[in-house]
Amino acid sequence: MNKKKTIIALLILVVVGTIIFWKRSWIKEKLGFGPTAETTSEDPAETNNEISPRPQPSPIYIPKTLYTECSAIFKLGCKGDKVKKIQESLNKNFNAGLTVDGYFGPQTENALVKAGFKKELSVFEAVRLMYMNKKS
């Protein structure tokens, strides 16, 4: 019985692998890594027997800092509830006029500099800034 399960699993793996292998150009096209349907032409009269180079996909770069929950150093690109508390404290204690959205963007960075802090906050400085909020 156990041998049958192994053979069935192996057979499924082979079938799925074969489908992926034969449909790899279609998969690439759907993911945006190959020519689209508009750029490929089925009519040989339109191509004039010229072979054009295949368009290369443009790399997509998403900075990792845009999606990080910062815990040790708060800097440009961090987001989360702790950043919201920092923004609230800057608004309350330094009249920064920030939108409390939880994203450490350029306006939050400028408000920190105007408040006398560096462009980045360590955990100690963030706690000190939040304590000022509770103290007032």
PyMOL commands that place a pseudoatom at each C-alpha (Angstrom):
pseudoatom trace, name=CA, resn=MET, resi=1, chain=A, elem=C, hetatm=0, pos=[0.000, 0.000, 0.000]
pseudoatom trace, name=CA, resn=ASN, resi=2, chain=A, elem=C, hetatm=0, pos=[2.789, 2.417, 0.921]
pseudoatom trace, name=CA, resn=LYS, resi=3, chain=A, elem=C, hetatm=0, pos=[4.580, 1.609, -2.330]
pseudoatom trace, name=CA, resn=LYS, resi=4, chain=A, elem=C, hetatm=0, pos=[1.426, 2.480, -4.302]
pseudoatom trace, name=CA, resn=LYS, resi=5, chain=A, elem=C, hetatm=0, pos=[1.214, 5.899, -2.633]
pseudoatom trace, name=CA, resn=THR, resi=6, chain=A, elem=C, hetatm=0, pos=[4.847, 6.595, -3.481]
pseudoatom trace, name=CA, resn=ILE, resi=7, chain=A, elem=C, hetatm=0, pos=[4.332, 5.605, -7.116]
pseudoatom trace, name=CA, resn=ILE, resi=8, chain=A, elem=C, hetatm=0, pos=[1.166, 7.748, -7.390]
pseudoatom trace, name=CA, resn=ALA, resi=9, chain=A, elem=C, hetatm=0, pos=[2.917, 10.757, -5.828]
pseudoatom trace, name=CA, resn=LEU, resi=10, chain=A, elem=C, hetatm=0, pos=[5.862, 10.341, -8.200]
pseudoatom trace, name=CA, resn=LEU, resi=11, chain=A, elem=C, hetatm=0, pos=[3.509, 10.055, -11.173]
pseudoatom trace, name=CA, resn=ILE, resi=12, chain=A, elem=C, hetatm=0, pos=[1.671, 13.248, -10.161]
pseudoatom trace, name=CA, resn=LEU, resi=13, chain=A, elem=C, hetatm=0, pos=[4.989, 15.035, -9.759]
pseudoatom trace, name=CA, resn=VAL, resi=14, chain=A, elem=C, hetatm=0, pos=[6.113, 13.951, -13.230]
pseudoatom trace, name=CA, resn=VAL, resi=15, chain=A, elem=C, hetatm=0, pos=[2.837, 15.042, -14.838]
pseudoatom trace, name=CA, resn=VAL, resi=16, chain=A, elem=C, hetatm=0, pos=[2.876, 18.459, -13.131]
pseudoatom trace, name=CA, resn=GLY, resi=17, chain=A, elem=C, hetatm=0, pos=[6.558, 18.953, -14.004]
pseudoatom trace, name=CA, resn=THR, resi=18, chain=A, elem=C, hetatm=0, pos=[5.884, 18.073, -17.636]
pseudoatom trace, name=CA, resn=ILE, resi=19, chain=A, elem=C, hetatm=0, pos=[2.975, 20.498, -17.854]
pseudoatom trace, name=CA, resn=ILE, resi=20, chain=A, elem=C, hetatm=0, pos=[5.087, 23.282, -16.374]
pseudoatom trace, name=CA, resn=PHE, resi=21, chain=A, elem=C, hetatm=0, pos=[7.948, 22.471, -18.756]
pseudoatom trace, name=CA, resn=TRP, resi=22, chain=A, elem=C, hetatm=0, pos=[5.764, 22.546, -21.865]
pseudoatom trace, name=CA, resn=LYS, resi=23, chain=A, elem=C, hetatm=0, pos=[3.768, 25.595, -20.779]
pseudoatom trace, name=CA, resn=ARG, resi=24, chain=A, elem=C, hetatm=0, pos=[6.722, 27.612, -19.467]
pseudoatom trace, name=CA, resn=SER, resi=25, chain=A, elem=C, hetatm=0, pos=[6.469, 30.255, -22.215]
pseudoatom trace, name=CA, resn=TRP, resi=26, chain=A, elem=C, hetatm=0, pos=[2.750, 30.692, -21.493]
pseudoatom trace, name=CA, resn=ILE, resi=27, chain=A, elem=C, hetatm=0, pos=[3.476, 30.967, -17.753]
pseudoatom trace, name=CA, resn=LYS, resi=28, chain=A, elem=C, hetatm=0, pos=[6.213, 33.544, -18.387]
pseudoatom trace, name=CA, resn=GLU, resi=29, chain=A, elem=C, hetatm=0, pos=[3.853, 35.533, -20.600]
pseudoatom trace, name=CA, resn=LYS, resi=30, chain=A, elem=C, hetatm=0, pos=[1.130, 35.538, -17.945]
pseudoatom trace, name=CA, resn=LEU, resi=31, chain=A, elem=C, hetatm=0, pos=[3.622, 36.646, -15.275]
pseudoatom trace, name=CA, resn=GLY, resi=32, chain=A, elem=C, hetatm=0, pos=[4.915, 39.426, -17.518]
pseudoatom trace, name=CA, resn=PHE, resi=33, chain=A, elem=C, hetatm=0, pos=[8.338, 37.981, -18.287]
pseudoatom trace, name=CA, resn=GLY, resi=34, chain=A, elem=C, hetatm=0, pos=[7.818, 37.291, -21.982]
pseudoatom trace, name=CA, resn=PRO, resi=35, chain=A, elem=C, hetatm=0, pos=[6.249, 38.767, -25.097]
pseudoatom trace, name=CA, resn=THR, resi=36, chain=A, elem=C, hetatm=0, pos=[2.611, 39.680, -24.758]
pseudoatom trace, name=CA, resn=ALA, resi=37, chain=A, elem=C, hetatm=0, pos=[-0.121, 38.726, -27.181]
pseudoatom trace, name=CA, resn=GLU, resi=38, chain=A, elem=C, hetatm=0, pos=[-0.095, 42.210, -28.705]
pseudoatom trace, name=CA, resn=THR, resi=39, chain=A, elem=C, hetatm=0, pos=[3.611, 42.074, -29.581]
pseudoatom trace, name=CA, resn=THR, resi=40, chain=A, elem=C, hetatm=0, pos=[3.610, 38.631, -31.180]
pseudoatom trace, name=CA, resn=SER, resi=41, chain=A, elem=C, hetatm=0, pos=[2.308, 38.366, -34.689]
pseudoatom trace, name=CA, resn=GLU, resi=42, chain=A, elem=C, hetatm=0, pos=[0.905, 35.199, -36.230]
pseudoatom trace, name=CA, resn=ASP, resi=43, chain=A, elem=C, hetatm=0, pos=[0.863, 36.638, -39.770]
pseudoatom trace, name=CA, resn=PRO, resi=44, chain=A, elem=C, hetatm=0, pos=[4.204, 35.992, -41.550]
pseudoatom trace, name=CA, resn=ALA, resi=45, chain=A, elem=C, hetatm=0, pos=[3.506, 38.846, -43.982]
pseudoatom trace, name=CA, resn=GLU, resi=46, chain=A, elem=C, hetatm=0, pos=[3.672, 41.347, -41.129]
pseudoatom trace, name=CA, resn=THR, resi=47, chain=A, elem=C, hetatm=0, pos=[7.097, 40.242, -39.944]
pseudoatom trace, name=CA, resn=ASN, resi=48, chain=A, elem=C, hetatm=0, pos=[8.814, 40.684, -43.366]
pseudoatom trace, name=CA, resn=ASN, resi=49, chain=A, elem=C, hetatm=0, pos=[11.001, 37.691, -42.468]
pseudoatom trace, name=CA, resn=GLU, resi=50, chain=A, elem=C, hetatm=0, pos=[12.947, 39.803, -40.008]
pseudoatom trace, name=CA, resn=ILE, resi=51, chain=A, elem=C, hetatm=0, pos=[13.829, 38.356, -36.667]
pseudoatom trace, name=CA, resn=SER, resi=52, chain=A, elem=C, hetatm=0, pos=[13.537, 40.874, -33.897]
pseudoatom trace, name=CA, resn=PRO, resi=53, chain=A, elem=C, hetatm=0, pos=[15.247, 40.301, -30.586]
pseudoatom trace, name=CA, resn=ARG, resi=54, chain=A, elem=C, hetatm=0, pos=[13.049, 39.035, -27.797]
pseudoatom trace, name=CA, resn=PRO, resi=55, chain=A, elem=C, hetatm=0, pos=[12.188, 41.815, -25.364]
pseudoatom trace, name=CA, resn=GLN, resi=56, chain=A, elem=C, hetatm=0, pos=[13.809, 41.398, -21.984]
pseudoatom trace, name=CA, resn=PRO, resi=57, chain=A, elem=C, hetatm=0, pos=[11.692, 41.866, -18.885]
pseudoatom trace, name=CA, resn=SER, resi=58, chain=A, elem=C, hetatm=0, pos=[12.531, 44.916, -16.881]
pseudoatom trace, name=CA, resn=PRO, resi=59, chain=A, elem=C, hetatm=0, pos=[13.588, 44.037, -13.350]
pseudoatom trace, name=CA, resn=ILE, resi=60, chain=A, elem=C, hetatm=0, pos=[11.205, 45.074, -10.630]
pseudoatom trace, name=CA, resn=TYR, resi=61, chain=A, elem=C, hetatm=0, pos=[12.958, 46.557, -7.633]
pseudoatom trace, name=CA, resn=ILE, resi=62, chain=A, elem=C, hetatm=0, pos=[10.975, 46.976, -4.446]
pseudoatom trace, name=CA, resn=PRO, resi=63, chain=A, elem=C, hetatm=0, pos=[13.069, 48.333, -1.608]
pseudoatom trace, name=CA, resn=LYS, resi=64, chain=A, elem=C, hetatm=0, pos=[12.924, 45.963, 1.330]
pseudoatom trace, name=CA, resn=THR, resi=65, chain=A, elem=C, hetatm=0, pos=[12.637, 48.858, 3.768]
pseudoatom trace, name=CA, resn=LEU, resi=66, chain=A, elem=C, hetatm=0, pos=[9.179, 49.713, 2.446]
pseudoatom trace, name=CA, resn=TYR, resi=67, chain=A, elem=C, hetatm=0, pos=[7.823, 46.511, 3.929]
pseudoatom trace, name=CA, resn=THR, resi=68, chain=A, elem=C, hetatm=0, pos=[9.671, 46.212, 7.202]
pseudoatom trace, name=CA, resn=GLU, resi=69, chain=A, elem=C, hetatm=0, pos=[8.425, 46.521, 10.724]
pseudoatom trace, name=CA, resn=CYS, resi=70, chain=A, elem=C, hetatm=0, pos=[11.418, 48.185, 12.342]
pseudoatom trace, name=CA, resn=SER, resi=71, chain=A, elem=C, hetatm=0, pos=[12.328, 47.131, 15.840]
pseudoatom trace, name=CA, resn=ALA, resi=72, chain=A, elem=C, hetatm=0, pos=[15.905, 48.270, 16.498]
pseudoatom trace, name=CA, resn=ILE, resi=73, chain=A, elem=C, hetatm=0, pos=[16.250, 51.501, 14.513]
pseudoatom trace, name=CA, resn=PHE, resi=74, chain=A, elem=C, hetatm=0, pos=[13.391, 53.592, 13.150]
pseudoatom trace, name=CA, resn=LYS, resi=75, chain=A, elem=C, hetatm=0, pos=[14.333, 55.102, 9.807]
pseudoatom trace, name=CA, resn=LEU, resi=76, chain=A, elem=C, hetatm=0, pos=[12.942, 56.012, 6.396]
pseudoatom trace, name=CA, resn=GLY, resi=77, chain=A, elem=C, hetatm=0, pos=[10.694, 53.222, 5.157]
pseudoatom trace, name=CA, resn=CYS, resi=78, chain=A, elem=C, hetatm=0, pos=[9.662, 51.742, 8.504]
pseudoatom trace, name=CA, resn=LYS, resi=79, chain=A, elem=C, hetatm=0, pos=[6.016, 51.249, 9.277]
pseudoatom trace, name=CA, resn=GLY, resi=80, chain=A, elem=C, hetatm=0, pos=[3.817, 50.065, 12.114]
pseudoatom trace, name=CA, resn=ASP, resi=81, chain=A, elem=C, hetatm=0, pos=[2.144, 51.028, 15.352]
pseudoatom trace, name=CA, resn=LYS, resi=82, chain=A, elem=C, hetatm=0, pos=[5.391, 52.209, 16.935]
pseudoatom trace, name=CA, resn=VAL, resi=83, chain=A, elem=C, hetatm=0, pos=[5.860, 54.704, 14.107]
pseudoatom trace, name=CA, resn=LYS, resi=84, chain=A, elem=C, hetatm=0, pos=[2.297, 55.920, 14.710]
pseudoatom trace, name=CA, resn=LYS, resi=85, chain=A, elem=C, hetatm=0, pos=[3.183, 56.583, 18.351]
pseudoatom trace, name=CA, resn=ILE, resi=86, chain=A, elem=C, hetatm=0, pos=[6.303, 58.479, 17.284]
pseudoatom trace, name=CA, resn=GLN, resi=87, chain=A, elem=C, hetatm=0, pos=[4.237, 60.594, 14.879]
pseudoatom trace, name=CA, resn=GLU, resi=88, chain=A, elem=C, hetatm=0, pos=[1.607, 61.286, 17.568]
pseudoatom trace, name=CA, resn=SER, resi=89, chain=A, elem=C, hetatm=0, pos=[4.337, 62.353, 19.967]
pseudoatom trace, name=CA, resn=LEU, resi=90, chain=A, elem=C, hetatm=0, pos=[5.932, 64.636, 17.375]
pseudoatom trace, name=CA, resn=ASN, resi=91, chain=A, elem=C, hetatm=0, pos=[2.538, 66.226, 16.711]
pseudoatom trace, name=CA, resn=LYS, resi=92, chain=A, elem=C, hetatm=0, pos=[1.759, 66.713, 20.386]
pseudoatom trace, name=CA, resn=ASN, resi=93, chain=A, elem=C, hetatm=0, pos=[5.138, 67.898, 21.658]
pseudoatom trace, name=CA, resn=PHE, resi=94, chain=A, elem=C, hetatm=0, pos=[6.607, 69.677, 18.629]
pseudoatom trace, name=CA, resn=ASN, resi=95, chain=A, elem=C, hetatm=0, pos=[3.523, 70.695, 16.596]
pseudoatom trace, name=CA, resn=ALA, resi=96, chain=A, elem=C, hetatm=0, pos=[4.856, 68.768, 13.592]
pseudoatom trace, name=CA, resn=GLY, resi=97, chain=A, elem=C, hetatm=0, pos=[1.521, 68.581, 11.754]
pseudoatom trace, name=CA, resn=LEU, resi=98, chain=A, elem=C, hetatm=0, pos=[2.137, 65.020, 10.587]
pseudoatom trace, name=CA, resn=THR, resi=99, chain=A, elem=C, hetatm=0, pos=[-0.499, 62.666, 9.274]
pseudoatom trace, name=CA, resn=VAL, resi=100, chain=A, elem=C, hetatm=0, pos=[-0.500, 59.729, 11.684]
pseudoatom trace, name=CA, resn=ASP, resi=101, chain=A, elem=C, hetatm=0, pos=[-0.395, 56.895, 9.162]
pseudoatom trace, name=CA, resn=GLY, resi=102, chain=A, elem=C, hetatm=0, pos=[2.279, 54.630, 10.655]
pseudoatom trace, name=CA, resn=TYR, resi=103, chain=A, elem=C, hetatm=0, pos=[4.712, 55.125, 7.760]
pseudoatom trace, name=CA, resn=PHE, resi=104, chain=A, elem=C, hetatm=0, pos=[8.105, 56.683, 8.463]
pseudoatom trace, name=CA, resn=GLY, resi=105, chain=A, elem=C, hetatm=0, pos=[8.366, 58.867, 5.377]
pseudoatom trace, name=CA, resn=PRO, resi=106, chain=A, elem=C, hetatm=0, pos=[10.232, 62.063, 4.480]
pseudoatom trace, name=CA, resn=GLN, resi=107, chain=A, elem=C, hetatm=0, pos=[7.850, 64.286, 6.460]
pseudoatom trace, name=CA, resn=THR, resi=108, chain=A, elem=C, hetatm=0, pos=[8.391, 62.242, 9.629]
pseudoatom trace, name=CA, resn=GLU, resi=109, chain=A, elem=C, hetatm=0, pos=[12.125, 62.383, 9.025]
pseudoatom trace, name=CA, resn=ASN, resi=110, chain=A, elem=C, hetatm=0, pos=[12.030, 66.186, 8.598]
pseudoatom trace, name=CA, resn=ALA, resi=111, chain=A, elem=C, hetatm=0, pos=[9.897, 66.563, 11.744]
pseudoatom trace, name=CA, resn=LEU, resi=112, chain=A, elem=C, hetatm=0, pos=[12.474, 64.566, 13.719]
pseudoatom trace, name=CA, resn=VAL, resi=113, chain=A, elem=C, hetatm=0, pos=[15.300, 66.778, 12.497]
pseudoatom trace, name=CA, resn=LYS, resi=114, chain=A, elem=C, hetatm=0, pos=[13.330, 69.916, 13.378]
pseudoatom trace, name=CA, resn=ALA, resi=115, chain=A, elem=C, hetatm=0, pos=[12.653, 68.453, 16.828]
pseudoatom trace, name=CA, resn=GLY, resi=116, chain=A, elem=C, hetatm=0, pos=[16.392, 68.049, 17.427]
pseudoatom trace, name=CA, resn=PHE, resi=117, chain=A, elem=C, hetatm=0, pos=[16.771, 64.338, 16.726]
pseudoatom trace, name=CA, resn=LYS, resi=118, chain=A, elem=C, hetatm=0, pos=[18.778, 62.584, 14.031]
pseudoatom trace, name=CA, resn=LYS, resi=119, chain=A, elem=C, hetatm=0, pos=[17.171, 61.262, 10.840]
pseudoatom trace, name=CA, resn=GLU, resi=120, chain=A, elem=C, hetatm=0, pos=[17.043, 57.813, 12.460]
pseudoatom trace, name=CA, resn=LEU, resi=121, chain=A, elem=C, hetatm=0, pos=[15.780, 56.942, 15.918]
pseudoatom trace, name=CA, resn=SER, resi=122, chain=A, elem=C, hetatm=0, pos=[17.220, 54.236, 18.105]
pseudoatom trace, name=CA, resn=VAL, resi=123, chain=A, elem=C, hetatm=0, pos=[14.886, 52.337, 20.403]
pseudoatom trace, name=CA, resn=PHE, resi=124, chain=A, elem=C, hetatm=0, pos=[16.059, 54.418, 23.361]
pseudoatom trace, name=CA, resn=GLU, resi=125, chain=A, elem=C, hetatm=0, pos=[15.327, 57.706, 21.560]
pseudoatom trace, name=CA, resn=ALA, resi=126, chain=A, elem=C, hetatm=0, pos=[11.926, 56.421, 20.398]
pseudoatom trace, name=CA, resn=VAL, resi=127, chain=A, elem=C, hetatm=0, pos=[10.970, 55.441, 23.956]
pseudoatom trace, name=CA, resn=ARG, resi=128, chain=A, elem=C, hetatm=0, pos=[12.168, 58.819, 25.214]
pseudoatom trace, name=CA, resn=LEU, resi=129, chain=A, elem=C, hetatm=0, pos=[10.049, 60.568, 22.566]
pseudoatom trace, name=CA, resn=MET, resi=130, chain=A, elem=C, hetatm=0, pos=[6.997, 58.441, 23.444]
pseudoatom trace, name=CA, resn=TYR, resi=131, chain=A, elem=C, hetatm=0, pos=[7.564, 59.088, 27.172]
pseudoatom trace, name=CA, resn=MET, resi=132, chain=A, elem=C, hetatm=0, pos=[7.432, 62.808, 26.470]
pseudoatom trace, name=CA, resn=ASN, resi=133, chain=A, elem=C, hetatm=0, pos=[3.978, 62.169, 25.008]
pseudoatom trace, name=CA, resn=LYS, resi=134, chain=A, elem=C, hetatm=0, pos=[2.756, 60.400, 28.148]
pseudoatom trace, name=CA, resn=LYS, resi=135, chain=A, elem=C, hetatm=0, pos=[4.372, 62.919, 30.480]
pseudoatom trace, name=CA, resn=SER, resi=136, chain=A, elem=C, hetatm=0, pos=[2.624, 65.944, 28.997]
for i in range(1, 136): cmd.bond("trace and resi %d" % i, "trace and resi %d" % (i + 1))
show_as sticks, trace
zoom trace
